[in-house]
Amino acid sequence: MDKEQPNPQHRAALIRKLLHNEISMAELEEMRGWINQDDLAVIIQKIYDLNEVQVEKIAALEKAMAWIDGVKNDQRNSRFTKKIKNDFRKSNNKIILAEGDSWFNYPVVLSDVIDWIAMEENMAVYSLASGGDWLLNMLNARKYVEELSVLHPDVFLISGGGNDLVGSSRVAAMVDPGGTAIPYQKNDFAKSLMEKVAKSPIVPLNKEKFNQGVLYLSQDFFALLTFFHLQYYFLINGILTGGTNDPAKGKFPHIKIITQGYDYALPSHAWREGWNPRYWYRPLLRNLGHGSWLKTPLQIRGILDAKVQQNIVYAMIYLFNEMMIKTGDLFCQMPKVGNRVFHIDSRGSVGEKGWTDELHPLPEHFRNTGRAFVDCINGKTSIHGQVFVVNPNSVKP
């Protein structure tokens, strides 16, 4: 069925309710039916107090970073072109399109999730991923739309949202330093996530860490979490149904979509922990913003206790993953869609010593997450249905 567009006043009223963290489930369901790129730009502008010019530049990368991303993608996509020759599709091989951020495109010297997936003989990966990219920018640029039509891939991989949350010290706007906030109670969608966490967590939940961390999450965080839900719904719905909410109208009736939700990053200013020649690159990469993504913004808001900082990020990442899983479930319940949307859950898989910097795991942990992607792409079953939980004990350096 085609989207029924609301009148401008009603549209604006629902956007205001979302921004004020007062959206009901019925209203959110209605918004999913008509949300478009212009609406998404308006919402992000209001959440971050940006102007239109800033929104247009929202994910602009520094020239050096854009060049590095481009070099890595050129190398990958050259290998993709070579790989798909000689009737690659005629076997049980997979054409994969990847869009995403630095978990999919980390500096050239390191192997990220996509690098490990692309090493599989039966997988050819075409990458659009850029480190530092915002999810909203991916949706606005629509590069993946063009490549979907060209490649007709078997699988679409997406990693996005981390930079929207933590880039340019934005995490400071997502917290309430009082530590007594409960704004999720005004948001039915957020309440549903909290209820799911309490009743049936897919991965182990440290209740003490989570319960303390949640108390520091602001109204803007839960508005942003709901906004992420709308963005991912817009993206997935566009691929599966052509944006019509009718799976019969989708151009890619057999495509599999796989999302991912990061692990519990650790706020830190530490330059390095001792010297290890195997990780010679750590001091270099940790000098490129380490501390400014998480620890410094939290300190700016007066949150100085290291354990409290960790618990805040723990709660953020836990809820982000739950949001992703819930969003995917909506599509798996659609007639004629079936089990084609999956989620890779890396929560708890990296540990405290497995990080290159505040946001990015060491290569062996990227490989661990990559293995879960490979299992999902190859059609292996998961005891958690559409969710593939990364095993923290399977890392082999």
Residue pairs with C-beta under 8 A, 6 or more apart in sequence:
1 244
1 245
1 246
2 244
3 33
3 34
3 243
3 244
3 245
4 33
4 34
5 11
5 34
6 14
6 30
6 34
11 34
11 39
14 23
14 27
14 30
14 31
15 39
15 42
15 43
15 46
17 23
17 24
17 27
18 28
18 31
18 43
18 223
18 226
18 227
18 230
19 43
19 46
19 47
19 223
20 186
20 219
20 223
21 183
21 184
21 186
21 187
21 190
21 219
21 220
21 222
21 223
21 226
22 186
22 187
23 31
23 187
23 188
23 189
23 226
24 188
25 188
25 189
25 192
28 188
28 189
28 226
28 229
28 230
31 39
31 230
32 230
32 233
32 237
33 245
35 230
35 233
35 234
36 234
37 139
37 140
37 234
40 136
40 139
40 227
40 230
40 231
40 234
41 55
41 136
41 140
43 227
43 230
44 50
44 55
44 58
44 136
44 164
44 227
45 51
45 52
45 54
45 55
47 220
47 223
47 224
47 227
48 170
48 173
50 58
58 134
58 136
58 137
59 132
59 133
59 134
59 136
59 137
59 163
61 69
61 130
61 131
61 132
61 133
62 132
65 130
65 131
65 132
66 130
68 107
68 108
68 131
69 105
69 129
69 130
69 131
69 132
71 108
72 105
72 107
72 108
72 127
73 105
73 127
73 128
73 129
73 130
76 114
76 115
76 118
76 125
76 126
76 127
77 126
77 127
79 118
80 118
80 124
80 125
80 126
80 127
83 124
84 95
84 124
88 95
88 124
89 95
91 122
92 122
93 122
93 123
93 124
94 122
94 123
94 124
94 153
94 154
94 155
94 377
94 378
95 124
95 126
95 151
95 152
95 153
95 154
95 155
96 117
96 123
96 124
96 125
96 126
96 153
96 154
96 155
96 156
96 157
96 377
97 125
97 126
97 128
97 144
97 147
97 148
97 151
97 153
97 155
97 156
97 157
98 104
98 114
98 117
98 125
98 126
98 127
98 128
98 129
98 156
98 157
98 158
99 128
99 129
99 138
99 143
99 144
99 156
99 157
99 158
99 159
99 160
100 114
100 128
100 129
100 133
100 138
100 157
100 158
100 159
100 160
101 129
101 130
101 131
101 132
101 133
101 159
101 160
101 162
101 163
102 112
102 129
102 131
102 132
102 162
102 163
102 359
102 360
103 112
103 113
103 159
103 162
103 260
103 262
103 360
103 366
103 369
104 112
104 113
104 114
104 127
104 129
104 157
104 159
105 112
105 114
105 127
105 129
105 130
105 131
106 112
106 131
106 360
106 366
107 131
107 281
107 285
109 281
110 281
110 356
110 363
110 366
111 363
111 366
111 367
112 363
112 366
113 159
113 260
113 366
113 369
113 370
113 373
114 125
114 127
114 129
114 157
114 370
115 366
115 370
116 366
116 367
116 370
116 371
116 374
117 123
117 125
117 157
117 370
117 373
117 374
117 377
118 124
118 125
120 374
122 378
123 374
123 377
125 157
126 147
126 151
126 153
128 143
128 144
128 147
129 159
132 163
132 167
133 160
133 163
134 160
134 163
134 164
134 167
135 160
135 161
135 163
135 164
135 228
135 231
135 232
136 164
136 231
138 144
138 158
138 160
138 235
139 231
139 234
139 235
144 156
145 238
147 153
148 156
148 239
148 251
148 252
149 251
152 252
153 255
154 254
154 255
154 256
154 377
155 255
155 256
155 257
155 258
155 377
156 239
156 255
156 256
156 257
156 258
157 257
157 258
157 260
157 373
158 232
158 235
158 257
158 258
158 259
158 260
159 259
159 260
160 231
161 228
161 231
161 320
162 262
162 359
164 170
164 224
164 228
165 171
165 174
165 224
165 316
165 320
166 265
166 293
166 294
166 297
166 359
167 293
169 292
169 293
169 296
169 297
169 300
170 297
171 293
171 294
171 297
171 298
172 297
172 298
172 300
172 301
173 218
173 220
174 217
174 218
174 220
174 221
174 224
174 316
175 216
175 217
175 218
175 221
175 298
175 301
175 303
175 312
176 183
176 215
176 216
176 217
176 218
176 219
177 216
177 301
177 302
177 303
178 216
179 212
179 215
179 216
179 308
180 215
181 215
181 216
181 217
181 218
181 219
182 214
182 215
183 217
183 218
183 219
183 222
184 190
184 191
184 193
184 194
184 214
184 217
184 222
185 191
186 219
187 222
187 223
187 226
189 225
189 226
189 229
190 222
190 225
190 226
190 319
192 326
193 225
193 319
193 322
193 323
193 326
194 214
194 319
196 322
196 326
197 205
197 210
197 318
197 319
197 322
202 325
202 345
202 384
202 387
202 389
203 321
203 345
203 347
203 348
203 389
204 348
205 318
206 314
209 310
209 311
209 314
209 315
210 311
210 314
210 315
210 318
212 308
212 311
212 315
213 308
213 311
213 312
213 313
213 314
213 315
213 316
214 315
214 319
216 303
216 308
216 311
216 312
216 315
217 312
217 315
217 316
217 319
221 316
225 319
225 320
225 323
228 320
228 323
229 323
229 326
229 327
232 259
232 324
232 327
233 327
233 330
234 243
236 257
236 327
236 328
236 331
236 341
237 243
237 245
237 331
239 250
239 252
239 255
239 257
240 247
240 250
240 252
240 255
240 257
240 331
240 334
240 337
240 340
240 341
241 247
241 249
241 250
242 249
242 250
242 251
247 253
247 334
247 335
247 336
247 337
248 336
254 340
255 340
256 340
256 341
256 342
256 376
256 377
257 328
257 340
257 341
257 342
258 341
258 342
258 343
258 344
258 373
258 376
258 377
259 324
259 327
259 328
259 341
259 342
259 343
259 344
260 324
260 343
260 344
260 345
260 346
260 369
260 373
261 317
261 320
261 321
261 324
261 343
261 344
261 345
261 346
261 347
262 317
262 320
262 321
262 346
262 359
263 317
263 346
263 347
263 348
263 349
263 350
263 361
263 365
264 310
264 313
264 314
264 317
264 318
264 347
264 348
264 350
265 293
265 294
265 313
265 317
265 355
265 358
265 359
266 294
266 310
266 313
266 352
266 355
266 358
267 291
267 294
267 295
267 298
267 306
267 309
267 310
267 313
267 358
268 290
268 291
268 294
268 295
268 358
269 290
269 291
269 295
269 296
270 286
270 290
271 283
271 286
271 287
271 290
272 282
272 283
272 286
273 353
276 282
279 356
279 362
281 356
282 356
282 357
285 356
285 357
285 360
286 356
286 357
288 357
289 357
290 357
290 358
291 358
293 358
293 359
294 309
294 313
294 358
294 359
295 309
295 358
298 304
298 309
298 312
303 309
303 312
317 347
318 347
321 343
321 345
321 347
324 343
325 343
325 345
325 386
325 387
328 341
328 342
328 343
328 386
329 386
331 337
331 340
331 341
332 338
332 339
332 340
332 341
332 386
339 385
339 386
341 386
342 376
342 386
342 387
342 388
343 386
343 387
343 388
344 369
344 372
344 373
344 376
344 387
344 388
344 390
345 372
345 384
345 387
345 388
345 389
345 390
346 368
346 369
346 372
346 390
347 389
347 390
348 392
349 365
349 368
349 369
349 390
349 391
349 392
349 395
350 361
350 365
350 392
351 392
354 361
354 362
354 364
354 365
354 395
355 361
355 362
356 362
360 366
361 369
364 395
364 396
364 397
365 395
367 395
368 390
368 391
368 392
368 394
368 395
369 390
371 390
371 394
372 388
372 389
372 390
372 391
373 388
375 382
375 388
376 382
376 388
382 388
382 389
